[in-house]
Amino acid sequence: MERAVGLGLTKKQIAHLINIGVPTLDQHYERELALGQFTLKATIRNNMANIASSPTHRLSVAAAAYFIAREPE
């Protein structure tokens, strides 16, 4: 559910995928709908940080540069 929201699916699309109505989706999945994008972005940022800090990952330098370039000041 959270991943679907994070990937940009609409409530209507998600409800259709799990064969329920939008009101039922809203009622039973309020938390997931609210946190979907945040959760996905946090997971991606965590993965990037792990790659960036790895001494052996082949993309560690590129990931570190990307991560640092986008860090808040």
Backbone as CSV, one residue per row, in Angstrom:
resi,resn,N_x,N_y,N_z,CA_x,CA_y,CA_z,C_x,C_y,C_z
1,MET,0.818,-1.184,0.000,0.000,0.000,0.000,0.867,1.255,0.000
2,GLU,1.783,1.357,0.967,2.632,2.541,1.046,3.466,2.695,-0.216
3,ARG,3.947,1.592,-0.745,4.759,1.663,-1.960,3.926,2.172,-3.138
4,ALA,2.691,1.721,-3.247,1.816,2.177,-4.328,1.606,3.680,-4.244
5,VAL,1.381,4.185,-3.043,1.219,5.630,-2.847,2.524,6.334,-3.189
6,GLY,3.627,5.801,-2.694,4.927,6.397,-2.957,5.276,6.445,-4.424
7,LEU,4.797,5.474,-5.167,5.052,5.437,-6.607,4.084,6.308,-7.411
8,GLY,3.129,6.919,-6.710,2.255,7.880,-7.368,0.908,7.356,-7.833
9,LEU,0.542,6.142,-7.463,-0.781,5.657,-7.839,-1.846,6.462,-7.105
10,THR,-2.960,6.683,-7.766,-4.062,7.408,-7.146,-4.832,6.481,-6.210
11,LYS,-5.643,7.089,-5.354,-6.485,6.278,-4.460,-7.405,5.374,-5.272
12,LYS,-7.933,5.903,-6.357,-8.828,5.118,-7.206,-8.101,3.900,-7.787
13,GLN,-6.870,4.100,-8.236,-6.092,2.992,-8.791,-5.769,1.948,-7.730
14,ILE,-5.385,2.410,-6.546,-5.057,1.479,-5.462,-6.294,0.692,-5.050
15,ALA,-7.400,1.389,-4.893,-8.644,0.708,-4.511,-9.015,-0.352,-5.548
16,HIS,-8.853,-0.013,-6.811,-9.161,-0.968,-7.882,-8.248,-2.197,-7.795
17,LEU,-6.966,-1.967,-7.513,-6.015,-3.076,-7.428,-6.368,-4.065,-6.326
18,ILE,-6.889,-3.550,-5.206,-7.210,-4.451,-4.096,-8.711,-4.722,-3.990
19,ASN,-9.432,-4.295,-5.018,-10.853,-4.620,-5.173,-11.734,-4.099,-4.028
20,ILE,-11.518,-2.831,-3.675,-12.373,-2.165,-2.693,-12.704,-0.772,-3.215
21,GLY,-13.640,-0.104,-2.571,-13.985,1.254,-2.949,-13.056,2.258,-2.288
22,VAL,-13.002,3.451,-2.844,-12.156,4.504,-2.289,-12.551,4.844,-0.840
23,PRO,-13.851,4.931,-0.504,-14.194,5.204,0.895,-13.665,4.134,1.860
24,THR,-13.701,2.876,1.446,-13.172,1.792,2.275,-11.656,1.915,2.398
25,LEU,-11.014,2.253,1.312,-9.568,2.479,1.324,-9.219,3.585,2.319
26,ASP,-9.927,4.698,2.234,-9.692,5.821,3.152,-9.905,5.415,4.605
27,GLN,-10.929,4.636,4.848,-11.281,4.250,6.215,-10.251,3.305,6.830
28,HIS,-9.776,2.345,6.056,-8.926,1.291,6.614,-7.427,1.477,6.380
29,TYR,-7.053,2.390,5.494,-5.643,2.560,5.153,-5.189,4.015,5.275
30,GLU,-5.763,4.737,6.214,-5.449,6.157,6.383,-3.952,6.379,6.626
31,ARG,-3.384,5.592,7.516,-1.963,5.755,7.858,-1.069,5.487,6.648
32,GLU,-1.319,4.399,5.950,-0.504,4.042,4.793,-0.607,5.088,3.694
33,LEU,-1.809,5.614,3.492,-1.996,6.641,2.472,-1.241,7.917,2.838
34,ALA,-1.224,8.234,4.113,-0.564,9.453,4.570,0.963,9.336,4.532
35,LEU,1.485,8.142,4.800,2.928,7.971,4.935,3.619,7.377,3.713
36,GLY,2.870,7.044,2.691,3.430,6.331,1.544,4.636,6.980,0.907
37,GLN,4.534,8.237,0.520,5.660,8.894,-0.136,6.821,9.088,0.825
38,PHE,6.521,9.471,2.053,7.572,9.652,3.048,8.346,8.355,3.263
39,THR,7.634,7.255,3.412,8.267,5.961,3.673,9.159,5.538,2.512
40,LEU,8.683,5.685,1.291,9.476,5.296,0.133,10.718,6.173,0.011
41,LYS,10.565,7.479,0.189,11.718,8.376,0.105,12.728,8.084,1.205
42,ALA,12.252,7.792,2.405,13.158,7.459,3.505,13.925,6.176,3.204
43,THR,13.265,5.196,2.634,13.915,3.938,2.275,14.988,4.164,1.217
44,ILE,14.658,4.956,0.216,15.620,5.247,-0.853,16.821,6.009,-0.307
45,ARG,16.559,7.009,0.532,17.662,7.775,1.120,18.551,6.884,1.991
46,ASN,17.941,5.991,2.729,18.709,5.067,3.559,19.586,4.166,2.690
47,ASN,19.021,3.653,1.604,19.804,2.808,0.695,20.957,3.587,0.073
48,MET,20.694,4.832,-0.323,21.754,5.665,-0.895,22.860,5.914,0.126
49,ALA,22.485,6.177,1.377,23.480,6.395,2.426,24.314,5.136,2.651
50,ASN,23.680,3.980,2.625,24.417,2.720,2.787,25.402,2.494,1.645
51,ILE,24.969,2.769,0.436,25.860,2.621,-0.719,26.996,3.635,-0.629
52,ALA,26.658,4.877,-0.305,27.663,5.944,-0.234,28.725,5.668,0.820
53,SER,28.344,5.025,1.906,29.300,4.783,2.985,30.013,3.437,2.878
54,SER,29.709,2.682,1.844,30.342,1.376,1.656,31.730,1.543,1.038
55,PRO,32.740,0.935,1.636,34.075,1.039,1.047,34.269,0.132,-0.171
56,THR,33.335,-0.778,-0.404,33.518,-1.736,-1.496,32.485,-1.642,-2.613
57,HIS,31.396,-0.916,-2.409,30.365,-0.851,-3.450,30.887,-0.059,-4.639
58,ARG,30.686,-0.566,-5.831,31.247,0.074,-7.026,30.660,1.447,-7.312
59,LEU,29.503,1.742,-6.758,28.880,3.053,-6.981,28.959,3.965,-5.757
60,SER,29.829,3.633,-4.817,29.862,4.401,-3.571,30.233,5.858,-3.789
61,VAL,31.158,6.149,-4.674,31.555,7.541,-4.915,30.409,8.313,-5.568
62,ALA,29.772,7.725,-6.559,28.648,8.397,-7.217,27.496,8.599,-6.246
63,ALA,27.204,7.600,-5.429,26.122,7.724,-4.453,26.451,8.784,-3.419
64,ALA,27.695,8.832,-2.976,28.101,9.848,-1.999,27.955,11.247,-2.588
65,ALA,28.386,11.434,-3.812,28.273,12.739,-4.462,26.817,13.149,-4.609
66,TYR,25.986,12.221,-5.017,24.557,12.491,-5.159,23.942,12.836,-3.809
67,PHE,24.277,12.050,-2.801,23.715,12.226,-1.468,24.123,13.584,-0.893
68,ILE,25.385,13.930,-0.989,25.879,15.191,-0.438,25.331,16.384,-1.199
69,ALA,25.201,16.279,-2.510,24.691,17.392,-3.319,23.250,17.739,-2.973
70,ARG,22.510,16.811,-2.435,21.096,17.039,-2.140,20.803,17.171,-0.662
71,GLU,21.830,17.213,0.156,21.587,17.324,1.592,21.213,18.760,1.952
72,PRO,20.279,18.908,2.869,19.866,20.245,3.274,21.015,21.000,3.943
73,GLU,21.002,22.292,3.784,22.077,23.110,4.372,21.829,23.415,5.813
